[in-house]
Amino acid sequence: MRDLLDGTAGEPMTRADYLVDFWDRFWTAGGAGVWKLERGQHFREPGYDVWEAFDRGDWAGSLRLLEVGRAQIAAEHRRMRQRGVTLSWVRVVERPISAYVRWNLHVLRVRQQCGTDARVVGAGTLAAREAAGPLPELVTVGTSVAYELRYDGDGTLDGAYRHTDPDLVRRCRRAIADLHAAGEPLRGYFLREVAAAPGGS
């Protein structure tokens, strides 16, 4: 699937520049929507209090903070609906499920309950697509841009490569949409694999 990027690195962006560019474009994504492919099984999210509680081992505290933040997530989705923006998310899950992904699925579940169309794809089904290496972390916004996210060795977002070729953006969006269509809706997956698991909640 890396061949979607045509072997091009794209325009390198710092983390700060990527976040500004992403949010500037997000609210004008229109009917093409925003599509996100999340492949990594471990990331660090310093500055996000919900993750910081999880990282220090305070699972209950992390979930409490997540509930506190639900109102903000819901408000974001109301604004998205007003602007006609949809957010579709593919979360790849390896087994056994890592602690980070288990936590991440809780966060994604709140987003799903607020309006994100989130689905899960098992890593075991991706062998043919990953013959040349793991899928990239990708986000497309509307028809104008695809970002390949870049992380440092610890899994902290370090920046992105921005691609603006219309054909490349279309192919990336289609590839994520195909994975999304083949995935399992998060609600059922969460209830079976997370909530029903020992220690699940």
NUKOLTI-456835 format. One line per 2 residues: number of its first residue (from 1); their letters; for each residue x, y, z of N, C-alpha, C, CB. Coordinates in nm, 2 decimals, always signed. Atoms other than C-alpha are relative to their C-alpha. Glycine has a CB too. Layout:
NUM = A = X,Y,Z,X,Y,Z,X,Y,Z,X,Y,Z | ...
This chain:
1 = MR = +0.08,-0.12,+0.00,+0.00,+0.00,+0.00,+0.09,+0.13,+0.00,-0.09,+0.00,+0.12 | -0.09,-0.12,+0.01,+0.30,+0.23,+0.03,+0.02,+0.05,-0.14,+0.14,-0.04,+0.06
3 = DL = -0.01,-0.04,+0.14,+0.30,+0.24,-0.35,-0.10,+0.11,-0.03,-0.01,-0.11,-0.09 | +0.09,-0.11,+0.02,+0.01,+0.48,-0.31,+0.07,+0.13,-0.01,-0.11,+0.00,+0.11
5 = LD = -0.07,-0.13,-0.01,+0.26,+0.75,-0.23,+0.10,+0.02,-0.12,+0.07,+0.00,+0.13 | -0.08,-0.01,+0.13,+0.44,+0.69,-0.57,+0.15,+0.02,+0.03,-0.05,+0.12,-0.08
7 = GT = -0.14,-0.01,-0.04,+0.77,+0.67,-0.38,+0.05,+0.14,+0.03,+0.09,-0.05,-0.11 | -0.04,-0.14,-0.03,+0.76,+1.04,-0.31,-0.02,+0.03,+0.15,-0.10,+0.10,-0.08
9 = AG = +0.00,-0.03,-0.14,+0.83,+1.18,+0.03,-0.10,+0.11,+0.04,+0.14,+0.05,+0.05 | +0.09,-0.11,-0.03,+0.60,+1.48,+0.00,+0.07,+0.11,+0.06,-0.11,-0.05,+0.09
11 = EP = -0.06,-0.12,-0.06,+0.66,+1.81,+0.16,+0.01,-0.02,+0.15,-0.09,+0.13,-0.03 | -0.02,+0.02,-0.15,+0.81,+1.78,+0.51,-0.06,+0.11,+0.08,+0.15,-0.03,+0.03
13 = MT = +0.06,-0.10,-0.08,+0.63,+1.96,+0.78,+0.03,-0.03,+0.15,-0.16,+0.01,-0.01 | -0.02,+0.02,-0.14,+0.71,+2.01,+1.15,-0.14,-0.04,+0.06,+0.06,+0.13,+0.07
15 = RA = +0.13,+0.03,-0.07,+0.45,+1.89,+1.40,-0.09,+0.12,+0.01,+0.03,-0.05,+0.15 | +0.08,-0.12,-0.02,+0.34,+2.25,+1.47,-0.06,+0.04,-0.13,+0.08,+0.11,+0.06
17 = DY = +0.06,-0.04,+0.13,+0.30,+2.33,+1.10,-0.10,-0.10,-0.05,+0.12,+0.01,-0.10 | +0.10,+0.09,+0.04,+0.12,+2.01,+1.03,-0.13,+0.02,+0.07,+0.05,-0.15,+0.03
19 = LV = +0.13,-0.02,-0.08,-0.14,+2.07,+1.31,-0.07,+0.12,-0.05,+0.03,+0.01,+0.15 | +0.06,-0.12,+0.05,-0.20,+2.42,+1.19,-0.07,-0.02,-0.14,+0.10,+0.12,-0.01
21 = DF = +0.05,+0.03,+0.13,-0.24,+2.31,+0.83,-0.12,-0.09,+0.00,+0.11,-0.06,-0.09 | +0.11,+0.09,-0.01,-0.46,+2.02,+0.92,-0.13,+0.06,+0.04,+0.04,-0.12,+0.10
23 = WD = +0.13,-0.06,-0.05,-0.71,+2.22,+1.12,-0.05,+0.11,-0.08,+0.03,+0.05,+0.15 | +0.05,-0.10,+0.10,-0.72,+2.50,+0.87,-0.08,-0.07,-0.11,+0.12,+0.07,-0.06
25 = RF = +0.07,+0.07,+0.11,-0.83,+2.24,+0.61,-0.12,-0.08,+0.05,+0.10,-0.08,-0.07 | +0.10,+0.10,-0.05,-1.04,+2.02,+0.83,-0.14,+0.05,-0.01,+0.03,-0.03,+0.15
27 = WT = +0.14,-0.05,-0.01,-1.35,+2.24,+0.86,-0.05,+0.04,-0.14,+0.00,+0.13,+0.09 | +0.05,-0.03,+0.14,-1.37,+2.29,+0.48,+0.02,-0.13,-0.08,+0.08,+0.11,-0.07
29 = AG = -0.02,+0.12,+0.07,-1.33,+1.92,+0.39,-0.12,-0.04,-0.08,+0.03,-0.12,+0.10 | +0.12,+0.02,+0.08,-1.69,+1.91,+0.26,-0.04,-0.15,-0.01,+0.03,+0.05,-0.14
31 = GA = +0.05,+0.13,+0.01,-1.85,+1.59,+0.14,+0.10,-0.11,-0.02,-0.09,-0.01,-0.12 | -0.11,+0.10,+0.01,-1.52,+1.41,+0.07,+0.04,-0.04,+0.14,+0.12,+0.06,-0.08
33 = GV = -0.03,+0.04,-0.13,-1.47,+1.41,+0.44,+0.15,-0.01,+0.04,-0.07,-0.13,+0.03 | -0.13,+0.03,-0.05,-1.17,+1.32,+0.65,+0.01,-0.14,+0.03,+0.03,+0.09,+0.13
35 = WK = -0.02,+0.14,-0.01,-1.03,+0.97,+0.64,+0.14,-0.02,+0.07,+0.00,-0.07,-0.14 | -0.12,+0.02,-0.08,-0.77,+0.84,+0.90,+0.03,-0.15,+0.00,-0.02,+0.06,+0.14
37 = LE = -0.05,+0.14,-0.01,-0.57,+0.52,+0.89,+0.10,+0.00,+0.11,+0.06,-0.06,-0.13 | -0.09,+0.01,-0.11,-0.41,+0.43,+1.22,+0.05,-0.14,+0.01,-0.07,+0.04,+0.14
39 = RG = -0.06,+0.13,+0.00,-0.17,+0.14,+1.20,+0.09,-0.04,+0.12,+0.09,-0.01,-0.12 | -0.09,+0.03,-0.11,+0.08,+0.17,+1.49,-0.07,-0.05,+0.12,+0.07,+0.13,+0.03
41 = QH = +0.06,+0.06,-0.12,+0.02,-0.02,+1.80,+0.05,+0.06,+0.13,+0.04,-0.15,+0.01 | -0.04,-0.07,-0.12,+0.20,+0.21,+2.04,+0.04,+0.15,-0.04,+0.12,-0.07,+0.07
43 = FR = -0.04,-0.14,+0.02,+0.21,+0.59,+2.04,+0.01,+0.07,+0.14,-0.10,+0.07,-0.09 | -0.01,-0.09,-0.12,+0.29,+0.86,+2.30,-0.08,+0.13,-0.04,+0.14,+0.03,+0.04
45 = EP = +0.08,-0.12,+0.03,+0.05,+1.16,+2.33,+0.02,+0.10,+0.12,-0.15,-0.04,-0.01 | -0.03,-0.10,-0.11,+0.22,+1.40,+2.58,-0.09,+0.13,-0.03,+0.15,+0.04,+0.01
47 = GY = +0.08,-0.12,+0.01,+0.00,+1.70,+2.65,-0.15,-0.03,+0.00,+0.03,+0.08,-0.12 | +0.14,+0.04,+0.00,-0.33,+1.50,+2.63,-0.01,-0.07,+0.14,-0.03,-0.11,-0.11
49 = DV = +0.01,+0.05,-0.14,-0.43,+1.45,+3.00,-0.05,-0.14,+0.01,-0.09,+0.09,+0.08 | +0.05,+0.14,+0.00,-0.62,+1.13,+2.92,+0.11,-0.10,-0.02,-0.12,-0.02,-0.10
51 = WE = -0.12,+0.09,+0.02,-0.31,+0.97,+2.78,+0.10,+0.00,+0.11,+0.06,+0.03,-0.13 | -0.10,-0.01,-0.11,-0.09,+1.10,+3.05,-0.04,-0.08,+0.12,+0.02,+0.15,+0.04
53 = AF = +0.04,+0.08,-0.11,-0.30,+0.94,+3.32,+0.02,-0.15,-0.03,-0.15,+0.03,+0.03 | -0.03,+0.14,+0.05,-0.29,+0.61,+3.12,+0.15,-0.03,+0.01,-0.05,-0.02,-0.14
55 = DR = -0.15,+0.03,+0.01,+0.09,+0.64,+3.08,+0.06,-0.02,+0.14,+0.07,+0.11,-0.07 | -0.05,+0.02,-0.14,+0.14,+0.67,+3.46,-0.07,-0.11,+0.07,-0.01,+0.13,+0.07
57 = GD = +0.06,+0.11,-0.06,-0.07,+0.37,+3.52,-0.14,+0.02,+0.07,+0.09,-0.06,+0.10 | +0.13,-0.04,-0.07,-0.39,+0.55,+3.64,-0.11,-0.03,-0.10,+0.00,+0.15,+0.05
59 = WA = +0.10,+0.04,+0.10,-0.64,+0.36,+3.42,-0.13,+0.06,+0.03,-0.01,-0.15,-0.01 | +0.13,-0.05,-0.04,-0.95,+0.46,+3.62,+0.00,+0.15,-0.02,-0.03,-0.03,+0.15
61 = GS = -0.01,-0.14,+0.02,-0.83,+0.82,+3.62,-0.01,+0.04,-0.14,+0.12,+0.06,+0.07 | +0.00,-0.03,+0.14,-0.77,+0.82,+3.25,-0.15,-0.01,-0.06,+0.09,-0.10,-0.08
63 = LR = +0.14,+0.02,+0.05,-1.13,+0.69,+3.18,-0.09,+0.11,+0.06,-0.06,-0.13,+0.04 | +0.08,-0.11,-0.06,-1.27,+0.96,+3.42,+0.03,+0.13,-0.08,+0.04,+0.02,+0.15
65 = LL = -0.04,-0.12,+0.08,-1.08,+1.23,+3.23,-0.06,-0.01,-0.14,+0.15,+0.02,-0.01 | +0.06,+0.02,+0.13,-1.21,+1.08,+2.90,-0.15,+0.04,+0.01,+0.01,-0.14,-0.04
67 = EV = +0.14,-0.03,-0.02,-1.57,+1.12,+3.03,-0.01,+0.15,+0.02,-0.06,-0.07,+0.11 | +0.00,-0.15,-0.01,-1.49,+1.48,+3.13,+0.01,+0.07,-0.13,+0.11,+0.05,+0.10
69 = GR = -0.02,-0.06,+0.13,-1.37,+1.55,+2.78,-0.11,-0.04,-0.10,+0.13,-0.05,-0.05 | +0.11,+0.04,+0.09,-1.68,+1.39,+2.62,-0.07,+0.12,-0.06,-0.09,-0.10,+0.06
71 = AQ = +0.08,-0.11,+0.05,-1.86,+1.72,+2.60,+0.07,+0.08,-0.11,-0.03,+0.10,+0.12 | -0.08,-0.07,+0.11,-1.58,+1.88,+2.40,+0.00,-0.08,-0.13,+0.14,+0.03,+0.05
73 = IA = +0.00,+0.08,+0.12,-1.57,+1.59,+2.16,-0.14,+0.01,-0.07,+0.03,-0.15,+0.04 | +0.14,-0.02,+0.06,-1.95,+1.61,+2.12,-0.02,+0.13,-0.07,-0.10,-0.03,+0.11
75 = AE = +0.01,-0.13,+0.06,-1.93,+1.98,+2.05,+0.07,+0.01,-0.13,+0.06,+0.11,+0.10 | -0.08,+0.00,+0.12,-1.66,+1.92,+1.79,-0.08,-0.07,-0.11,+0.13,-0.07,+0.02
77 = HR = +0.08,+0.07,+0.10,-1.89,+1.67,+1.62,-0.12,+0.07,-0.05,-0.04,-0.14,+0.05 | +0.12,-0.08,+0.04,-2.19,+1.90,+1.63,+0.05,+0.11,-0.11,-0.06,+0.07,+0.12
79 = RM = -0.06,-0.09,+0.10,-1.97,+2.16,+1.45,+0.02,-0.06,-0.13,+0.12,+0.07,+0.05 | -0.02,+0.07,+0.12,-1.87,+1.90,+1.20,-0.13,-0.02,-0.08,+0.07,-0.14,+0.03
81 = RQ = +0.13,+0.02,+0.07,-2.23,+1.82,+1.12,-0.05,+0.13,-0.06,-0.11,-0.06,+0.10 | +0.04,-0.13,+0.05,-2.31,+2.19,+1.08,+0.07,+0.03,-0.13,+0.02,+0.10,+0.10
83 = RG = -0.09,-0.03,+0.12,-2.03,+2.21,+0.82,+0.00,-0.11,-0.10,+0.14,+0.04,+0.05 | +0.01,+0.11,+0.10,-2.11,+1.88,+0.65,+0.13,-0.08,-0.01,-0.03,+0.06,-0.13
85 = VT = -0.12,+0.07,+0.00,-1.78,+1.73,+0.75,-0.02,-0.14,+0.07,+0.11,+0.08,+0.08 | +0.01,+0.13,-0.06,-1.76,+1.36,+0.82,+0.14,-0.05,+0.03,-0.07,-0.11,-0.10
87 = LS = -0.12,+0.06,-0.04,-1.48,+1.17,+0.99,-0.01,-0.15,+0.01,+0.05,+0.06,+0.14 | +0.00,+0.14,+0.00,-1.41,+0.81,+0.91,+0.14,-0.05,+0.04,-0.03,-0.05,-0.15
89 = WV = -0.13,+0.04,-0.07,-1.14,+0.62,+1.10,+0.02,-0.15,-0.01,+0.00,+0.04,+0.15 | -0.03,+0.15,+0.00,-0.97,+0.28,+1.05,+0.11,-0.02,+0.10,+0.05,-0.04,-0.14
91 = RV = -0.10,+0.03,-0.10,-0.79,+0.14,+1.35,+0.04,-0.15,-0.02,-0.06,+0.02,+0.15 | -0.06,+0.13,+0.01,-0.56,-0.16,+1.28,+0.03,-0.05,+0.13,+0.12,+0.00,-0.10
93 = VE = -0.03,+0.06,-0.13,-0.54,-0.40,+1.57,+0.08,-0.13,-0.02,-0.13,-0.03,+0.08 | -0.08,+0.13,-0.01,-0.27,-0.67,+1.63,-0.04,-0.07,+0.12,+0.15,+0.03,-0.01
95 = RP = +0.03,+0.08,-0.11,-0.33,-0.95,+1.86,+0.13,-0.07,+0.05,-0.10,-0.11,-0.03 | +0.09,-0.04,-0.10,-0.27,-0.98,+2.15,+0.00,+0.16,+0.00,+0.05,-0.05,+0.14
97 = IS = +0.02,-0.14,+0.00,-0.41,-0.63,+2.19,+0.10,+0.07,+0.10,-0.15,+0.04,+0.03 | -0.10,-0.07,-0.09,-0.14,-0.39,+2.33,-0.08,+0.09,+0.10,+0.10,+0.08,-0.09
99 = AY = +0.06,-0.09,-0.11,-0.21,-0.18,+2.64,-0.04,+0.13,-0.07,+0.09,+0.02,+0.11 | +0.03,-0.12,+0.06,-0.20,+0.13,+2.43,-0.12,-0.01,-0.09,+0.12,+0.05,-0.09
101 = VR = +0.11,+0.01,+0.09,-0.44,+0.01,+2.17,-0.13,-0.02,+0.08,+0.02,-0.12,-0.10 | +0.12,+0.02,-0.09,-0.68,-0.11,+2.44,-0.05,+0.13,+0.05,+0.03,-0.10,+0.12
103 = WN = +0.03,-0.13,-0.05,-0.67,+0.24,+2.59,-0.06,+0.08,-0.12,+0.12,+0.07,+0.06 | +0.04,-0.08,+0.12,-0.70,+0.40,+2.24,-0.14,-0.04,-0.05,+0.10,-0.02,-0.11
105 = LH = +0.13,+0.04,+0.04,-1.01,+0.19,+2.16,-0.11,+0.06,+0.09,-0.01,-0.15,+0.01 | +0.09,-0.07,-0.09,-1.18,+0.35,+2.47,-0.02,+0.14,-0.05,+0.05,+0.00,+0.14
107 = VL = +0.01,-0.14,+0.05,-1.10,+0.70,+2.33,-0.08,+0.00,-0.13,+0.14,+0.06,-0.02 | +0.07,+0.01,+0.13,-1.22,+0.60,+1.98,-0.14,-0.03,+0.02,+0.07,-0.10,-0.09
109 = RV = +0.14,+0.03,-0.03,-1.54,+0.46,+2.13,-0.08,+0.12,+0.03,-0.01,-0.11,+0.11 | +0.07,-0.13,-0.03,-1.63,+0.80,+2.27,-0.02,+0.08,-0.12,+0.08,+0.08,+0.11
111 = RQ = +0.02,-0.07,+0.13,-1.56,+0.95,+1.93,-0.11,-0.06,-0.08,+0.14,+0.00,-0.07 | +0.10,+0.07,+0.08,-1.77,+0.69,+1.77,-0.14,+0.03,+0.05,+0.02,-0.16,+0.00
113 = QC = +0.13,-0.04,-0.06,-2.06,+0.76,+2.01,-0.04,+0.14,-0.03,+0.01,-0.02,+0.15 | +0.03,-0.14,+0.03,-2.03,+1.13,+1.92,-0.02,+0.02,-0.15,+0.11,+0.08,+0.05
115 = GT = +0.02,-0.02,+0.15,-2.03,+1.07,+1.54,+0.11,-0.05,-0.09,-0.03,+0.14,-0.02 | -0.11,+0.06,+0.09,-1.70,+0.93,+1.41,-0.04,-0.14,-0.05,+0.14,+0.00,+0.07
117 = DA = +0.03,+0.13,+0.05,-1.75,+0.64,+1.18,+0.13,-0.09,+0.01,-0.05,+0.00,-0.15 | -0.13,+0.07,-0.03,-1.48,+0.41,+1.33,-0.02,-0.15,-0.02,+0.04,+0.03,+0.15
119 = RV = +0.00,+0.14,+0.03,-1.40,+0.06,+1.22,+0.14,-0.06,+0.03,-0.04,-0.03,-0.14 | -0.12,+0.07,-0.04,-1.14,-0.20,+1.32,+0.03,-0.10,-0.11,-0.02,-0.07,+0.14
121 = VG = -0.05,+0.10,+0.09,-0.93,-0.41,+1.09,+0.11,-0.08,+0.07,+0.06,+0.07,-0.13 | -0.10,+0.09,-0.06,-0.73,-0.71,+1.21,+0.13,+0.01,-0.08,-0.05,-0.14,+0.01
123 = AG = -0.13,+0.00,+0.07,-0.36,-0.69,+1.13,+0.02,-0.12,-0.08,+0.11,+0.02,+0.10 | -0.02,+0.13,+0.07,-0.37,-1.05,+1.02,-0.06,+0.00,-0.14,-0.06,-0.11,+0.08
125 = TL = +0.06,+0.00,+0.13,-0.58,-0.96,+0.72,+0.07,+0.09,-0.10,-0.15,+0.05,+0.01 | -0.07,-0.10,+0.08,-0.33,-0.72,+0.58,+0.13,-0.05,-0.06,+0.04,+0.12,+0.09
127 = AA = -0.13,+0.05,+0.05,-0.05,-0.95,+0.47,+0.03,+0.04,-0.14,+0.00,-0.15,+0.01 | -0.03,-0.04,+0.14,-0.09,-0.88,+0.10,+0.03,+0.15,-0.01,-0.12,-0.04,-0.09
129 = RE = -0.02,-0.14,+0.01,-0.11,-0.51,+0.15,+0.13,+0.05,+0.06,-0.12,+0.08,+0.07 | -0.12,-0.04,-0.07,+0.19,-0.50,+0.37,+0.13,-0.08,-0.04,-0.02,-0.02,+0.15
131 = AA = -0.12,+0.08,+0.05,+0.43,-0.71,+0.16,+0.12,+0.09,+0.00,-0.03,-0.05,-0.14 | -0.12,-0.09,+0.01,+0.65,-0.40,+0.12,+0.02,+0.07,+0.13,-0.02,+0.10,-0.11
133 = GP = -0.02,-0.07,-0.13,+0.62,-0.30,+0.49,-0.13,+0.04,+0.06,+0.09,+0.12,-0.01 | +0.13,-0.04,-0.06,+0.36,-0.18,+0.74,-0.06,+0.12,-0.07,+0.03,+0.04,+0.15
135 = LP = +0.08,-0.11,+0.06,+0.09,+0.05,+0.61,+0.05,+0.14,+0.07,-0.15,-0.01,+0.02 | -0.03,-0.13,-0.06,+0.17,+0.42,+0.66,-0.11,+0.05,+0.08,+0.04,+0.10,-0.11
137 = EL = +0.10,-0.07,-0.08,-0.01,+0.64,+0.91,-0.05,+0.11,-0.09,+0.06,+0.05,+0.14 | +0.05,-0.09,+0.10,-0.23,+0.84,+0.67,-0.13,+0.07,+0.05,-0.03,-0.08,-0.13
139 = VT = +0.12,-0.07,-0.01,-0.49,+1.11,+0.69,-0.02,+0.08,-0.13,+0.01,+0.10,+0.12 | +0.04,-0.08,+0.11,-0.67,+1.26,+0.40,-0.11,+0.10,+0.04,-0.05,-0.08,-0.12
141 = VG = +0.10,-0.11,-0.03,-0.87,+1.59,+0.42,-0.06,+0.05,-0.13,+0.07,+0.11,+0.08 | +0.06,-0.05,+0.12,-1.12,+1.66,+0.15,+0.06,-0.07,-0.12,+0.00,+0.15,-0.01
143 = TS = -0.06,+0.05,+0.12,-0.99,+1.62,-0.20,+0.14,+0.07,-0.02,-0.09,+0.02,-0.12 | -0.12,-0.09,+0.03,-0.69,+1.85,-0.15,+0.13,-0.05,+0.06,-0.03,+0.13,+0.06
145 = VA = -0.12,+0.03,-0.07,-0.44,+1.68,+0.08,+0.00,-0.14,+0.06,+0.04,+0.11,+0.10 | -0.02,+0.12,-0.08,-0.30,+1.36,+0.22,+0.12,+0.02,+0.08,+0.01,-0.13,-0.09
147 = YE = -0.12,-0.01,-0.08,-0.06,+1.35,+0.51,+0.04,-0.14,+0.04,-0.04,+0.09,+0.13 | -0.07,+0.12,-0.06,+0.18,+1.07,+0.60,+0.06,+0.05,+0.13,+0.10,-0.06,-0.10
149 = LR = -0.05,-0.05,-0.13,+0.23,+1.12,+0.97,+0.14,-0.06,+0.03,-0.10,-0.03,+0.11 | -0.13,+0.04,-0.03,+0.58,+1.10,+1.10,+0.02,+0.00,+0.16,+0.11,+0.09,-0.06
151 = YD = -0.01,+0.02,-0.15,+0.67,+0.97,+1.46,+0.15,-0.02,+0.03,-0.08,-0.11,+0.05 | -0.14,+0.02,-0.04,+1.00,+0.97,+1.65,+0.01,-0.14,+0.06,+0.04,+0.10,+0.11
153 = GD = -0.02,+0.14,-0.04,+1.15,+0.65,+1.80,-0.08,-0.04,+0.12,+0.14,-0.01,+0.03 | +0.08,+0.04,-0.12,+0.93,+0.67,+2.11,-0.15,+0.00,-0.03,+0.02,+0.11,+0.11
155 = GT = +0.14,+0.00,+0.04,+0.61,+0.70,+1.91,-0.08,+0.13,+0.02,-0.07,-0.10,+0.08 | +0.06,-0.14,-0.02,+0.55,+1.08,+1.96,-0.01,+0.06,-0.14,+0.08,+0.08,+0.10
157 = LD = +0.02,-0.07,+0.13,+0.41,+1.27,+1.66,+0.11,+0.10,-0.02,-0.13,+0.07,-0.01 | -0.12,-0.09,+0.03,+0.71,+1.45,+1.50,-0.02,+0.09,-0.11,+0.12,-0.09,-0.02
159 = GA = +0.03,-0.08,+0.12,+0.55,+1.60,+1.19,-0.07,-0.09,-0.10,+0.13,+0.05,-0.06 | +0.07,+0.07,+0.10,+0.42,+1.49,+0.86,+0.06,+0.03,-0.14,-0.15,+0.04,+0.00
161 = YR = -0.03,-0.03,+0.14,+0.48,+1.47,+0.48,-0.13,+0.03,-0.06,+0.07,-0.12,-0.07 | +0.13,-0.04,+0.06,+0.21,+1.66,+0.29,+0.01,-0.03,-0.15,-0.02,+0.15,+0.02
163 = HT = +0.01,+0.03,+0.14,+0.10,+1.54,-0.05,-0.13,+0.07,-0.05,-0.02,-0.16,-0.03 | +0.12,-0.08,+0.06,-0.13,+1.76,-0.27,-0.03,-0.04,-0.14,+0.03,+0.15,+0.01
165 = DP = +0.04,+0.04,+0.13,-0.13,+1.58,-0.60,-0.14,-0.06,+0.00,+0.10,-0.10,-0.06 | +0.14,+0.04,-0.01,-0.50,+1.53,-0.67,-0.02,-0.15,-0.02,-0.08,+0.07,-0.10
167 = DL = +0.01,+0.15,+0.02,-0.46,+1.17,-0.81,+0.05,-0.08,+0.12,+0.07,-0.04,-0.13 | -0.05,+0.08,-0.12,-0.25,+1.06,-0.52,-0.09,+0.02,+0.12,+0.14,+0.06,+0.04
169 = VR = +0.09,-0.02,-0.11,-0.49,+1.21,-0.27,-0.12,-0.09,-0.02,-0.04,+0.15,+0.02 | +0.12,+0.09,+0.03,-0.78,+1.03,-0.44,+0.03,-0.14,+0.03,-0.04,+0.02,-0.14
171 = RC = -0.03,+0.14,-0.02,-0.60,+0.70,-0.43,+0.02,-0.03,+0.15,+0.13,-0.03,-0.07 | -0.01,+0.02,-0.14,-0.51,+0.74,-0.07,-0.14,-0.01,+0.07,+0.09,+0.11,+0.07
173 = RR = +0.14,-0.01,-0.06,-0.87,+0.83,+0.02,-0.07,-0.13,-0.03,-0.08,+0.12,-0.04 | +0.07,+0.12,+0.04,-1.00,+0.53,-0.18,+0.05,-0.12,+0.08,+0.01,-0.02,-0.15
175 = AI = -0.06,+0.11,-0.07,-0.75,+0.29,-0.01,-0.05,-0.01,+0.14,+0.15,+0.01,-0.01 | +0.04,+0.00,-0.14,-0.85,+0.40,+0.34,-0.15,-0.04,+0.00,+0.02,+0.13,+0.06
177 = AD = +0.14,+0.03,+0.00,-1.22,+0.38,+0.24,-0.03,-0.15,-0.02,-0.07,+0.08,-0.11 | +0.02,+0.15,+0.02,-1.18,+0.02,+0.11,+0.03,-0.07,+0.13,+0.10,-0.04,-0.11
179 = LH = -0.03,+0.06,-0.13,-1.01,-0.08,+0.44,-0.12,+0.02,+0.10,+0.13,+0.05,+0.06 | +0.11,-0.04,-0.09,-1.29,+0.10,+0.63,-0.13,-0.09,-0.03,-0.04,+0.14,-0.02
181 = AA = +0.11,+0.08,+0.04,-1.56,-0.09,+0.43,+0.02,-0.14,+0.04,-0.02,+0.01,-0.15 | -0.03,+0.14,-0.03,-1.39,-0.42,+0.50,+0.01,-0.02,+0.15,+0.12,-0.05,-0.07
183 = GE = -0.02,+0.01,-0.14,-1.35,-0.35,+0.87,-0.13,-0.02,+0.08,+0.06,+0.13,+0.05 | +0.12,+0.02,-0.09,-1.58,-0.42,+1.17,-0.03,+0.12,+0.07,+0.03,-0.12,+0.10
185 = PL = +0.04,-0.12,-0.08,-1.78,-0.14,+1.32,+0.05,-0.01,+0.14,-0.15,+0.02,+0.00 | -0.06,+0.00,-0.13,-1.61,-0.04,+1.64,-0.09,-0.04,+0.12,+0.05,+0.14,+0.03
187 = RG = +0.09,+0.03,-0.11,-1.92,-0.07,+1.86,+0.00,-0.15,+0.03,-0.14,+0.04,-0.03 | +0.01,+0.14,-0.03,-1.95,-0.45,+1.82,+0.14,-0.05,+0.04,-0.05,-0.07,-0.12
189 = YF = -0.13,+0.04,-0.03,-1.57,-0.50,+1.83,+0.03,+0.03,+0.14,+0.10,+0.06,-0.10 | -0.03,-0.05,-0.14,-1.54,-0.30,+2.15,-0.07,-0.09,+0.10,-0.03,+0.14,+0.02
191 = LR = +0.08,+0.08,-0.10,-1.82,-0.49,+2.33,+0.06,-0.14,+0.01,-0.14,+0.00,-0.05 | -0.05,+0.14,+0.00,-1.67,-0.83,+2.23,+0.14,-0.01,+0.05,-0.01,-0.06,-0.14
193 = EV = -0.14,+0.01,-0.02,-1.30,-0.77,+2.25,+0.06,+0.08,+0.12,+0.08,+0.03,-0.12 | -0.05,-0.09,-0.10,-1.26,-0.50,+2.51,-0.08,+0.00,+0.13,+0.01,+0.14,-0.05
195 = AA = +0.09,+0.00,-0.12,-1.56,-0.46,+2.74,-0.02,-0.14,+0.06,-0.13,+0.06,-0.04 | +0.03,+0.14,-0.05,-1.61,-0.84,+2.77,+0.13,-0.07,+0.04,-0.07,-0.08,-0.11
197 = AP = -0.13,+0.06,-0.04,-1.24,-0.91,+2.82,+0.03,+0.01,+0.15,+0.12,+0.06,-0.08 | -0.03,-0.02,-0.14,-1.10,-0.97,+3.17,+0.06,+0.13,+0.03,+0.10,-0.12,+0.05
199 = GG = -0.05,-0.13,-0.03,-1.04,-0.63,+3.32,-0.06,+0.11,-0.09,+0.14,+0.00,+0.00 | +0.06,-0.10,+0.10,-1.24,-0.46,+3.04,-0.10,+0.09,+0.07,-0.06,-0.07,-0.11
201 = S = +0.10,-0.09,-0.05,-1.46,-0.17,+3.10,-0.06,+0.08,-0.11,+0.06,+0.10,+0.11
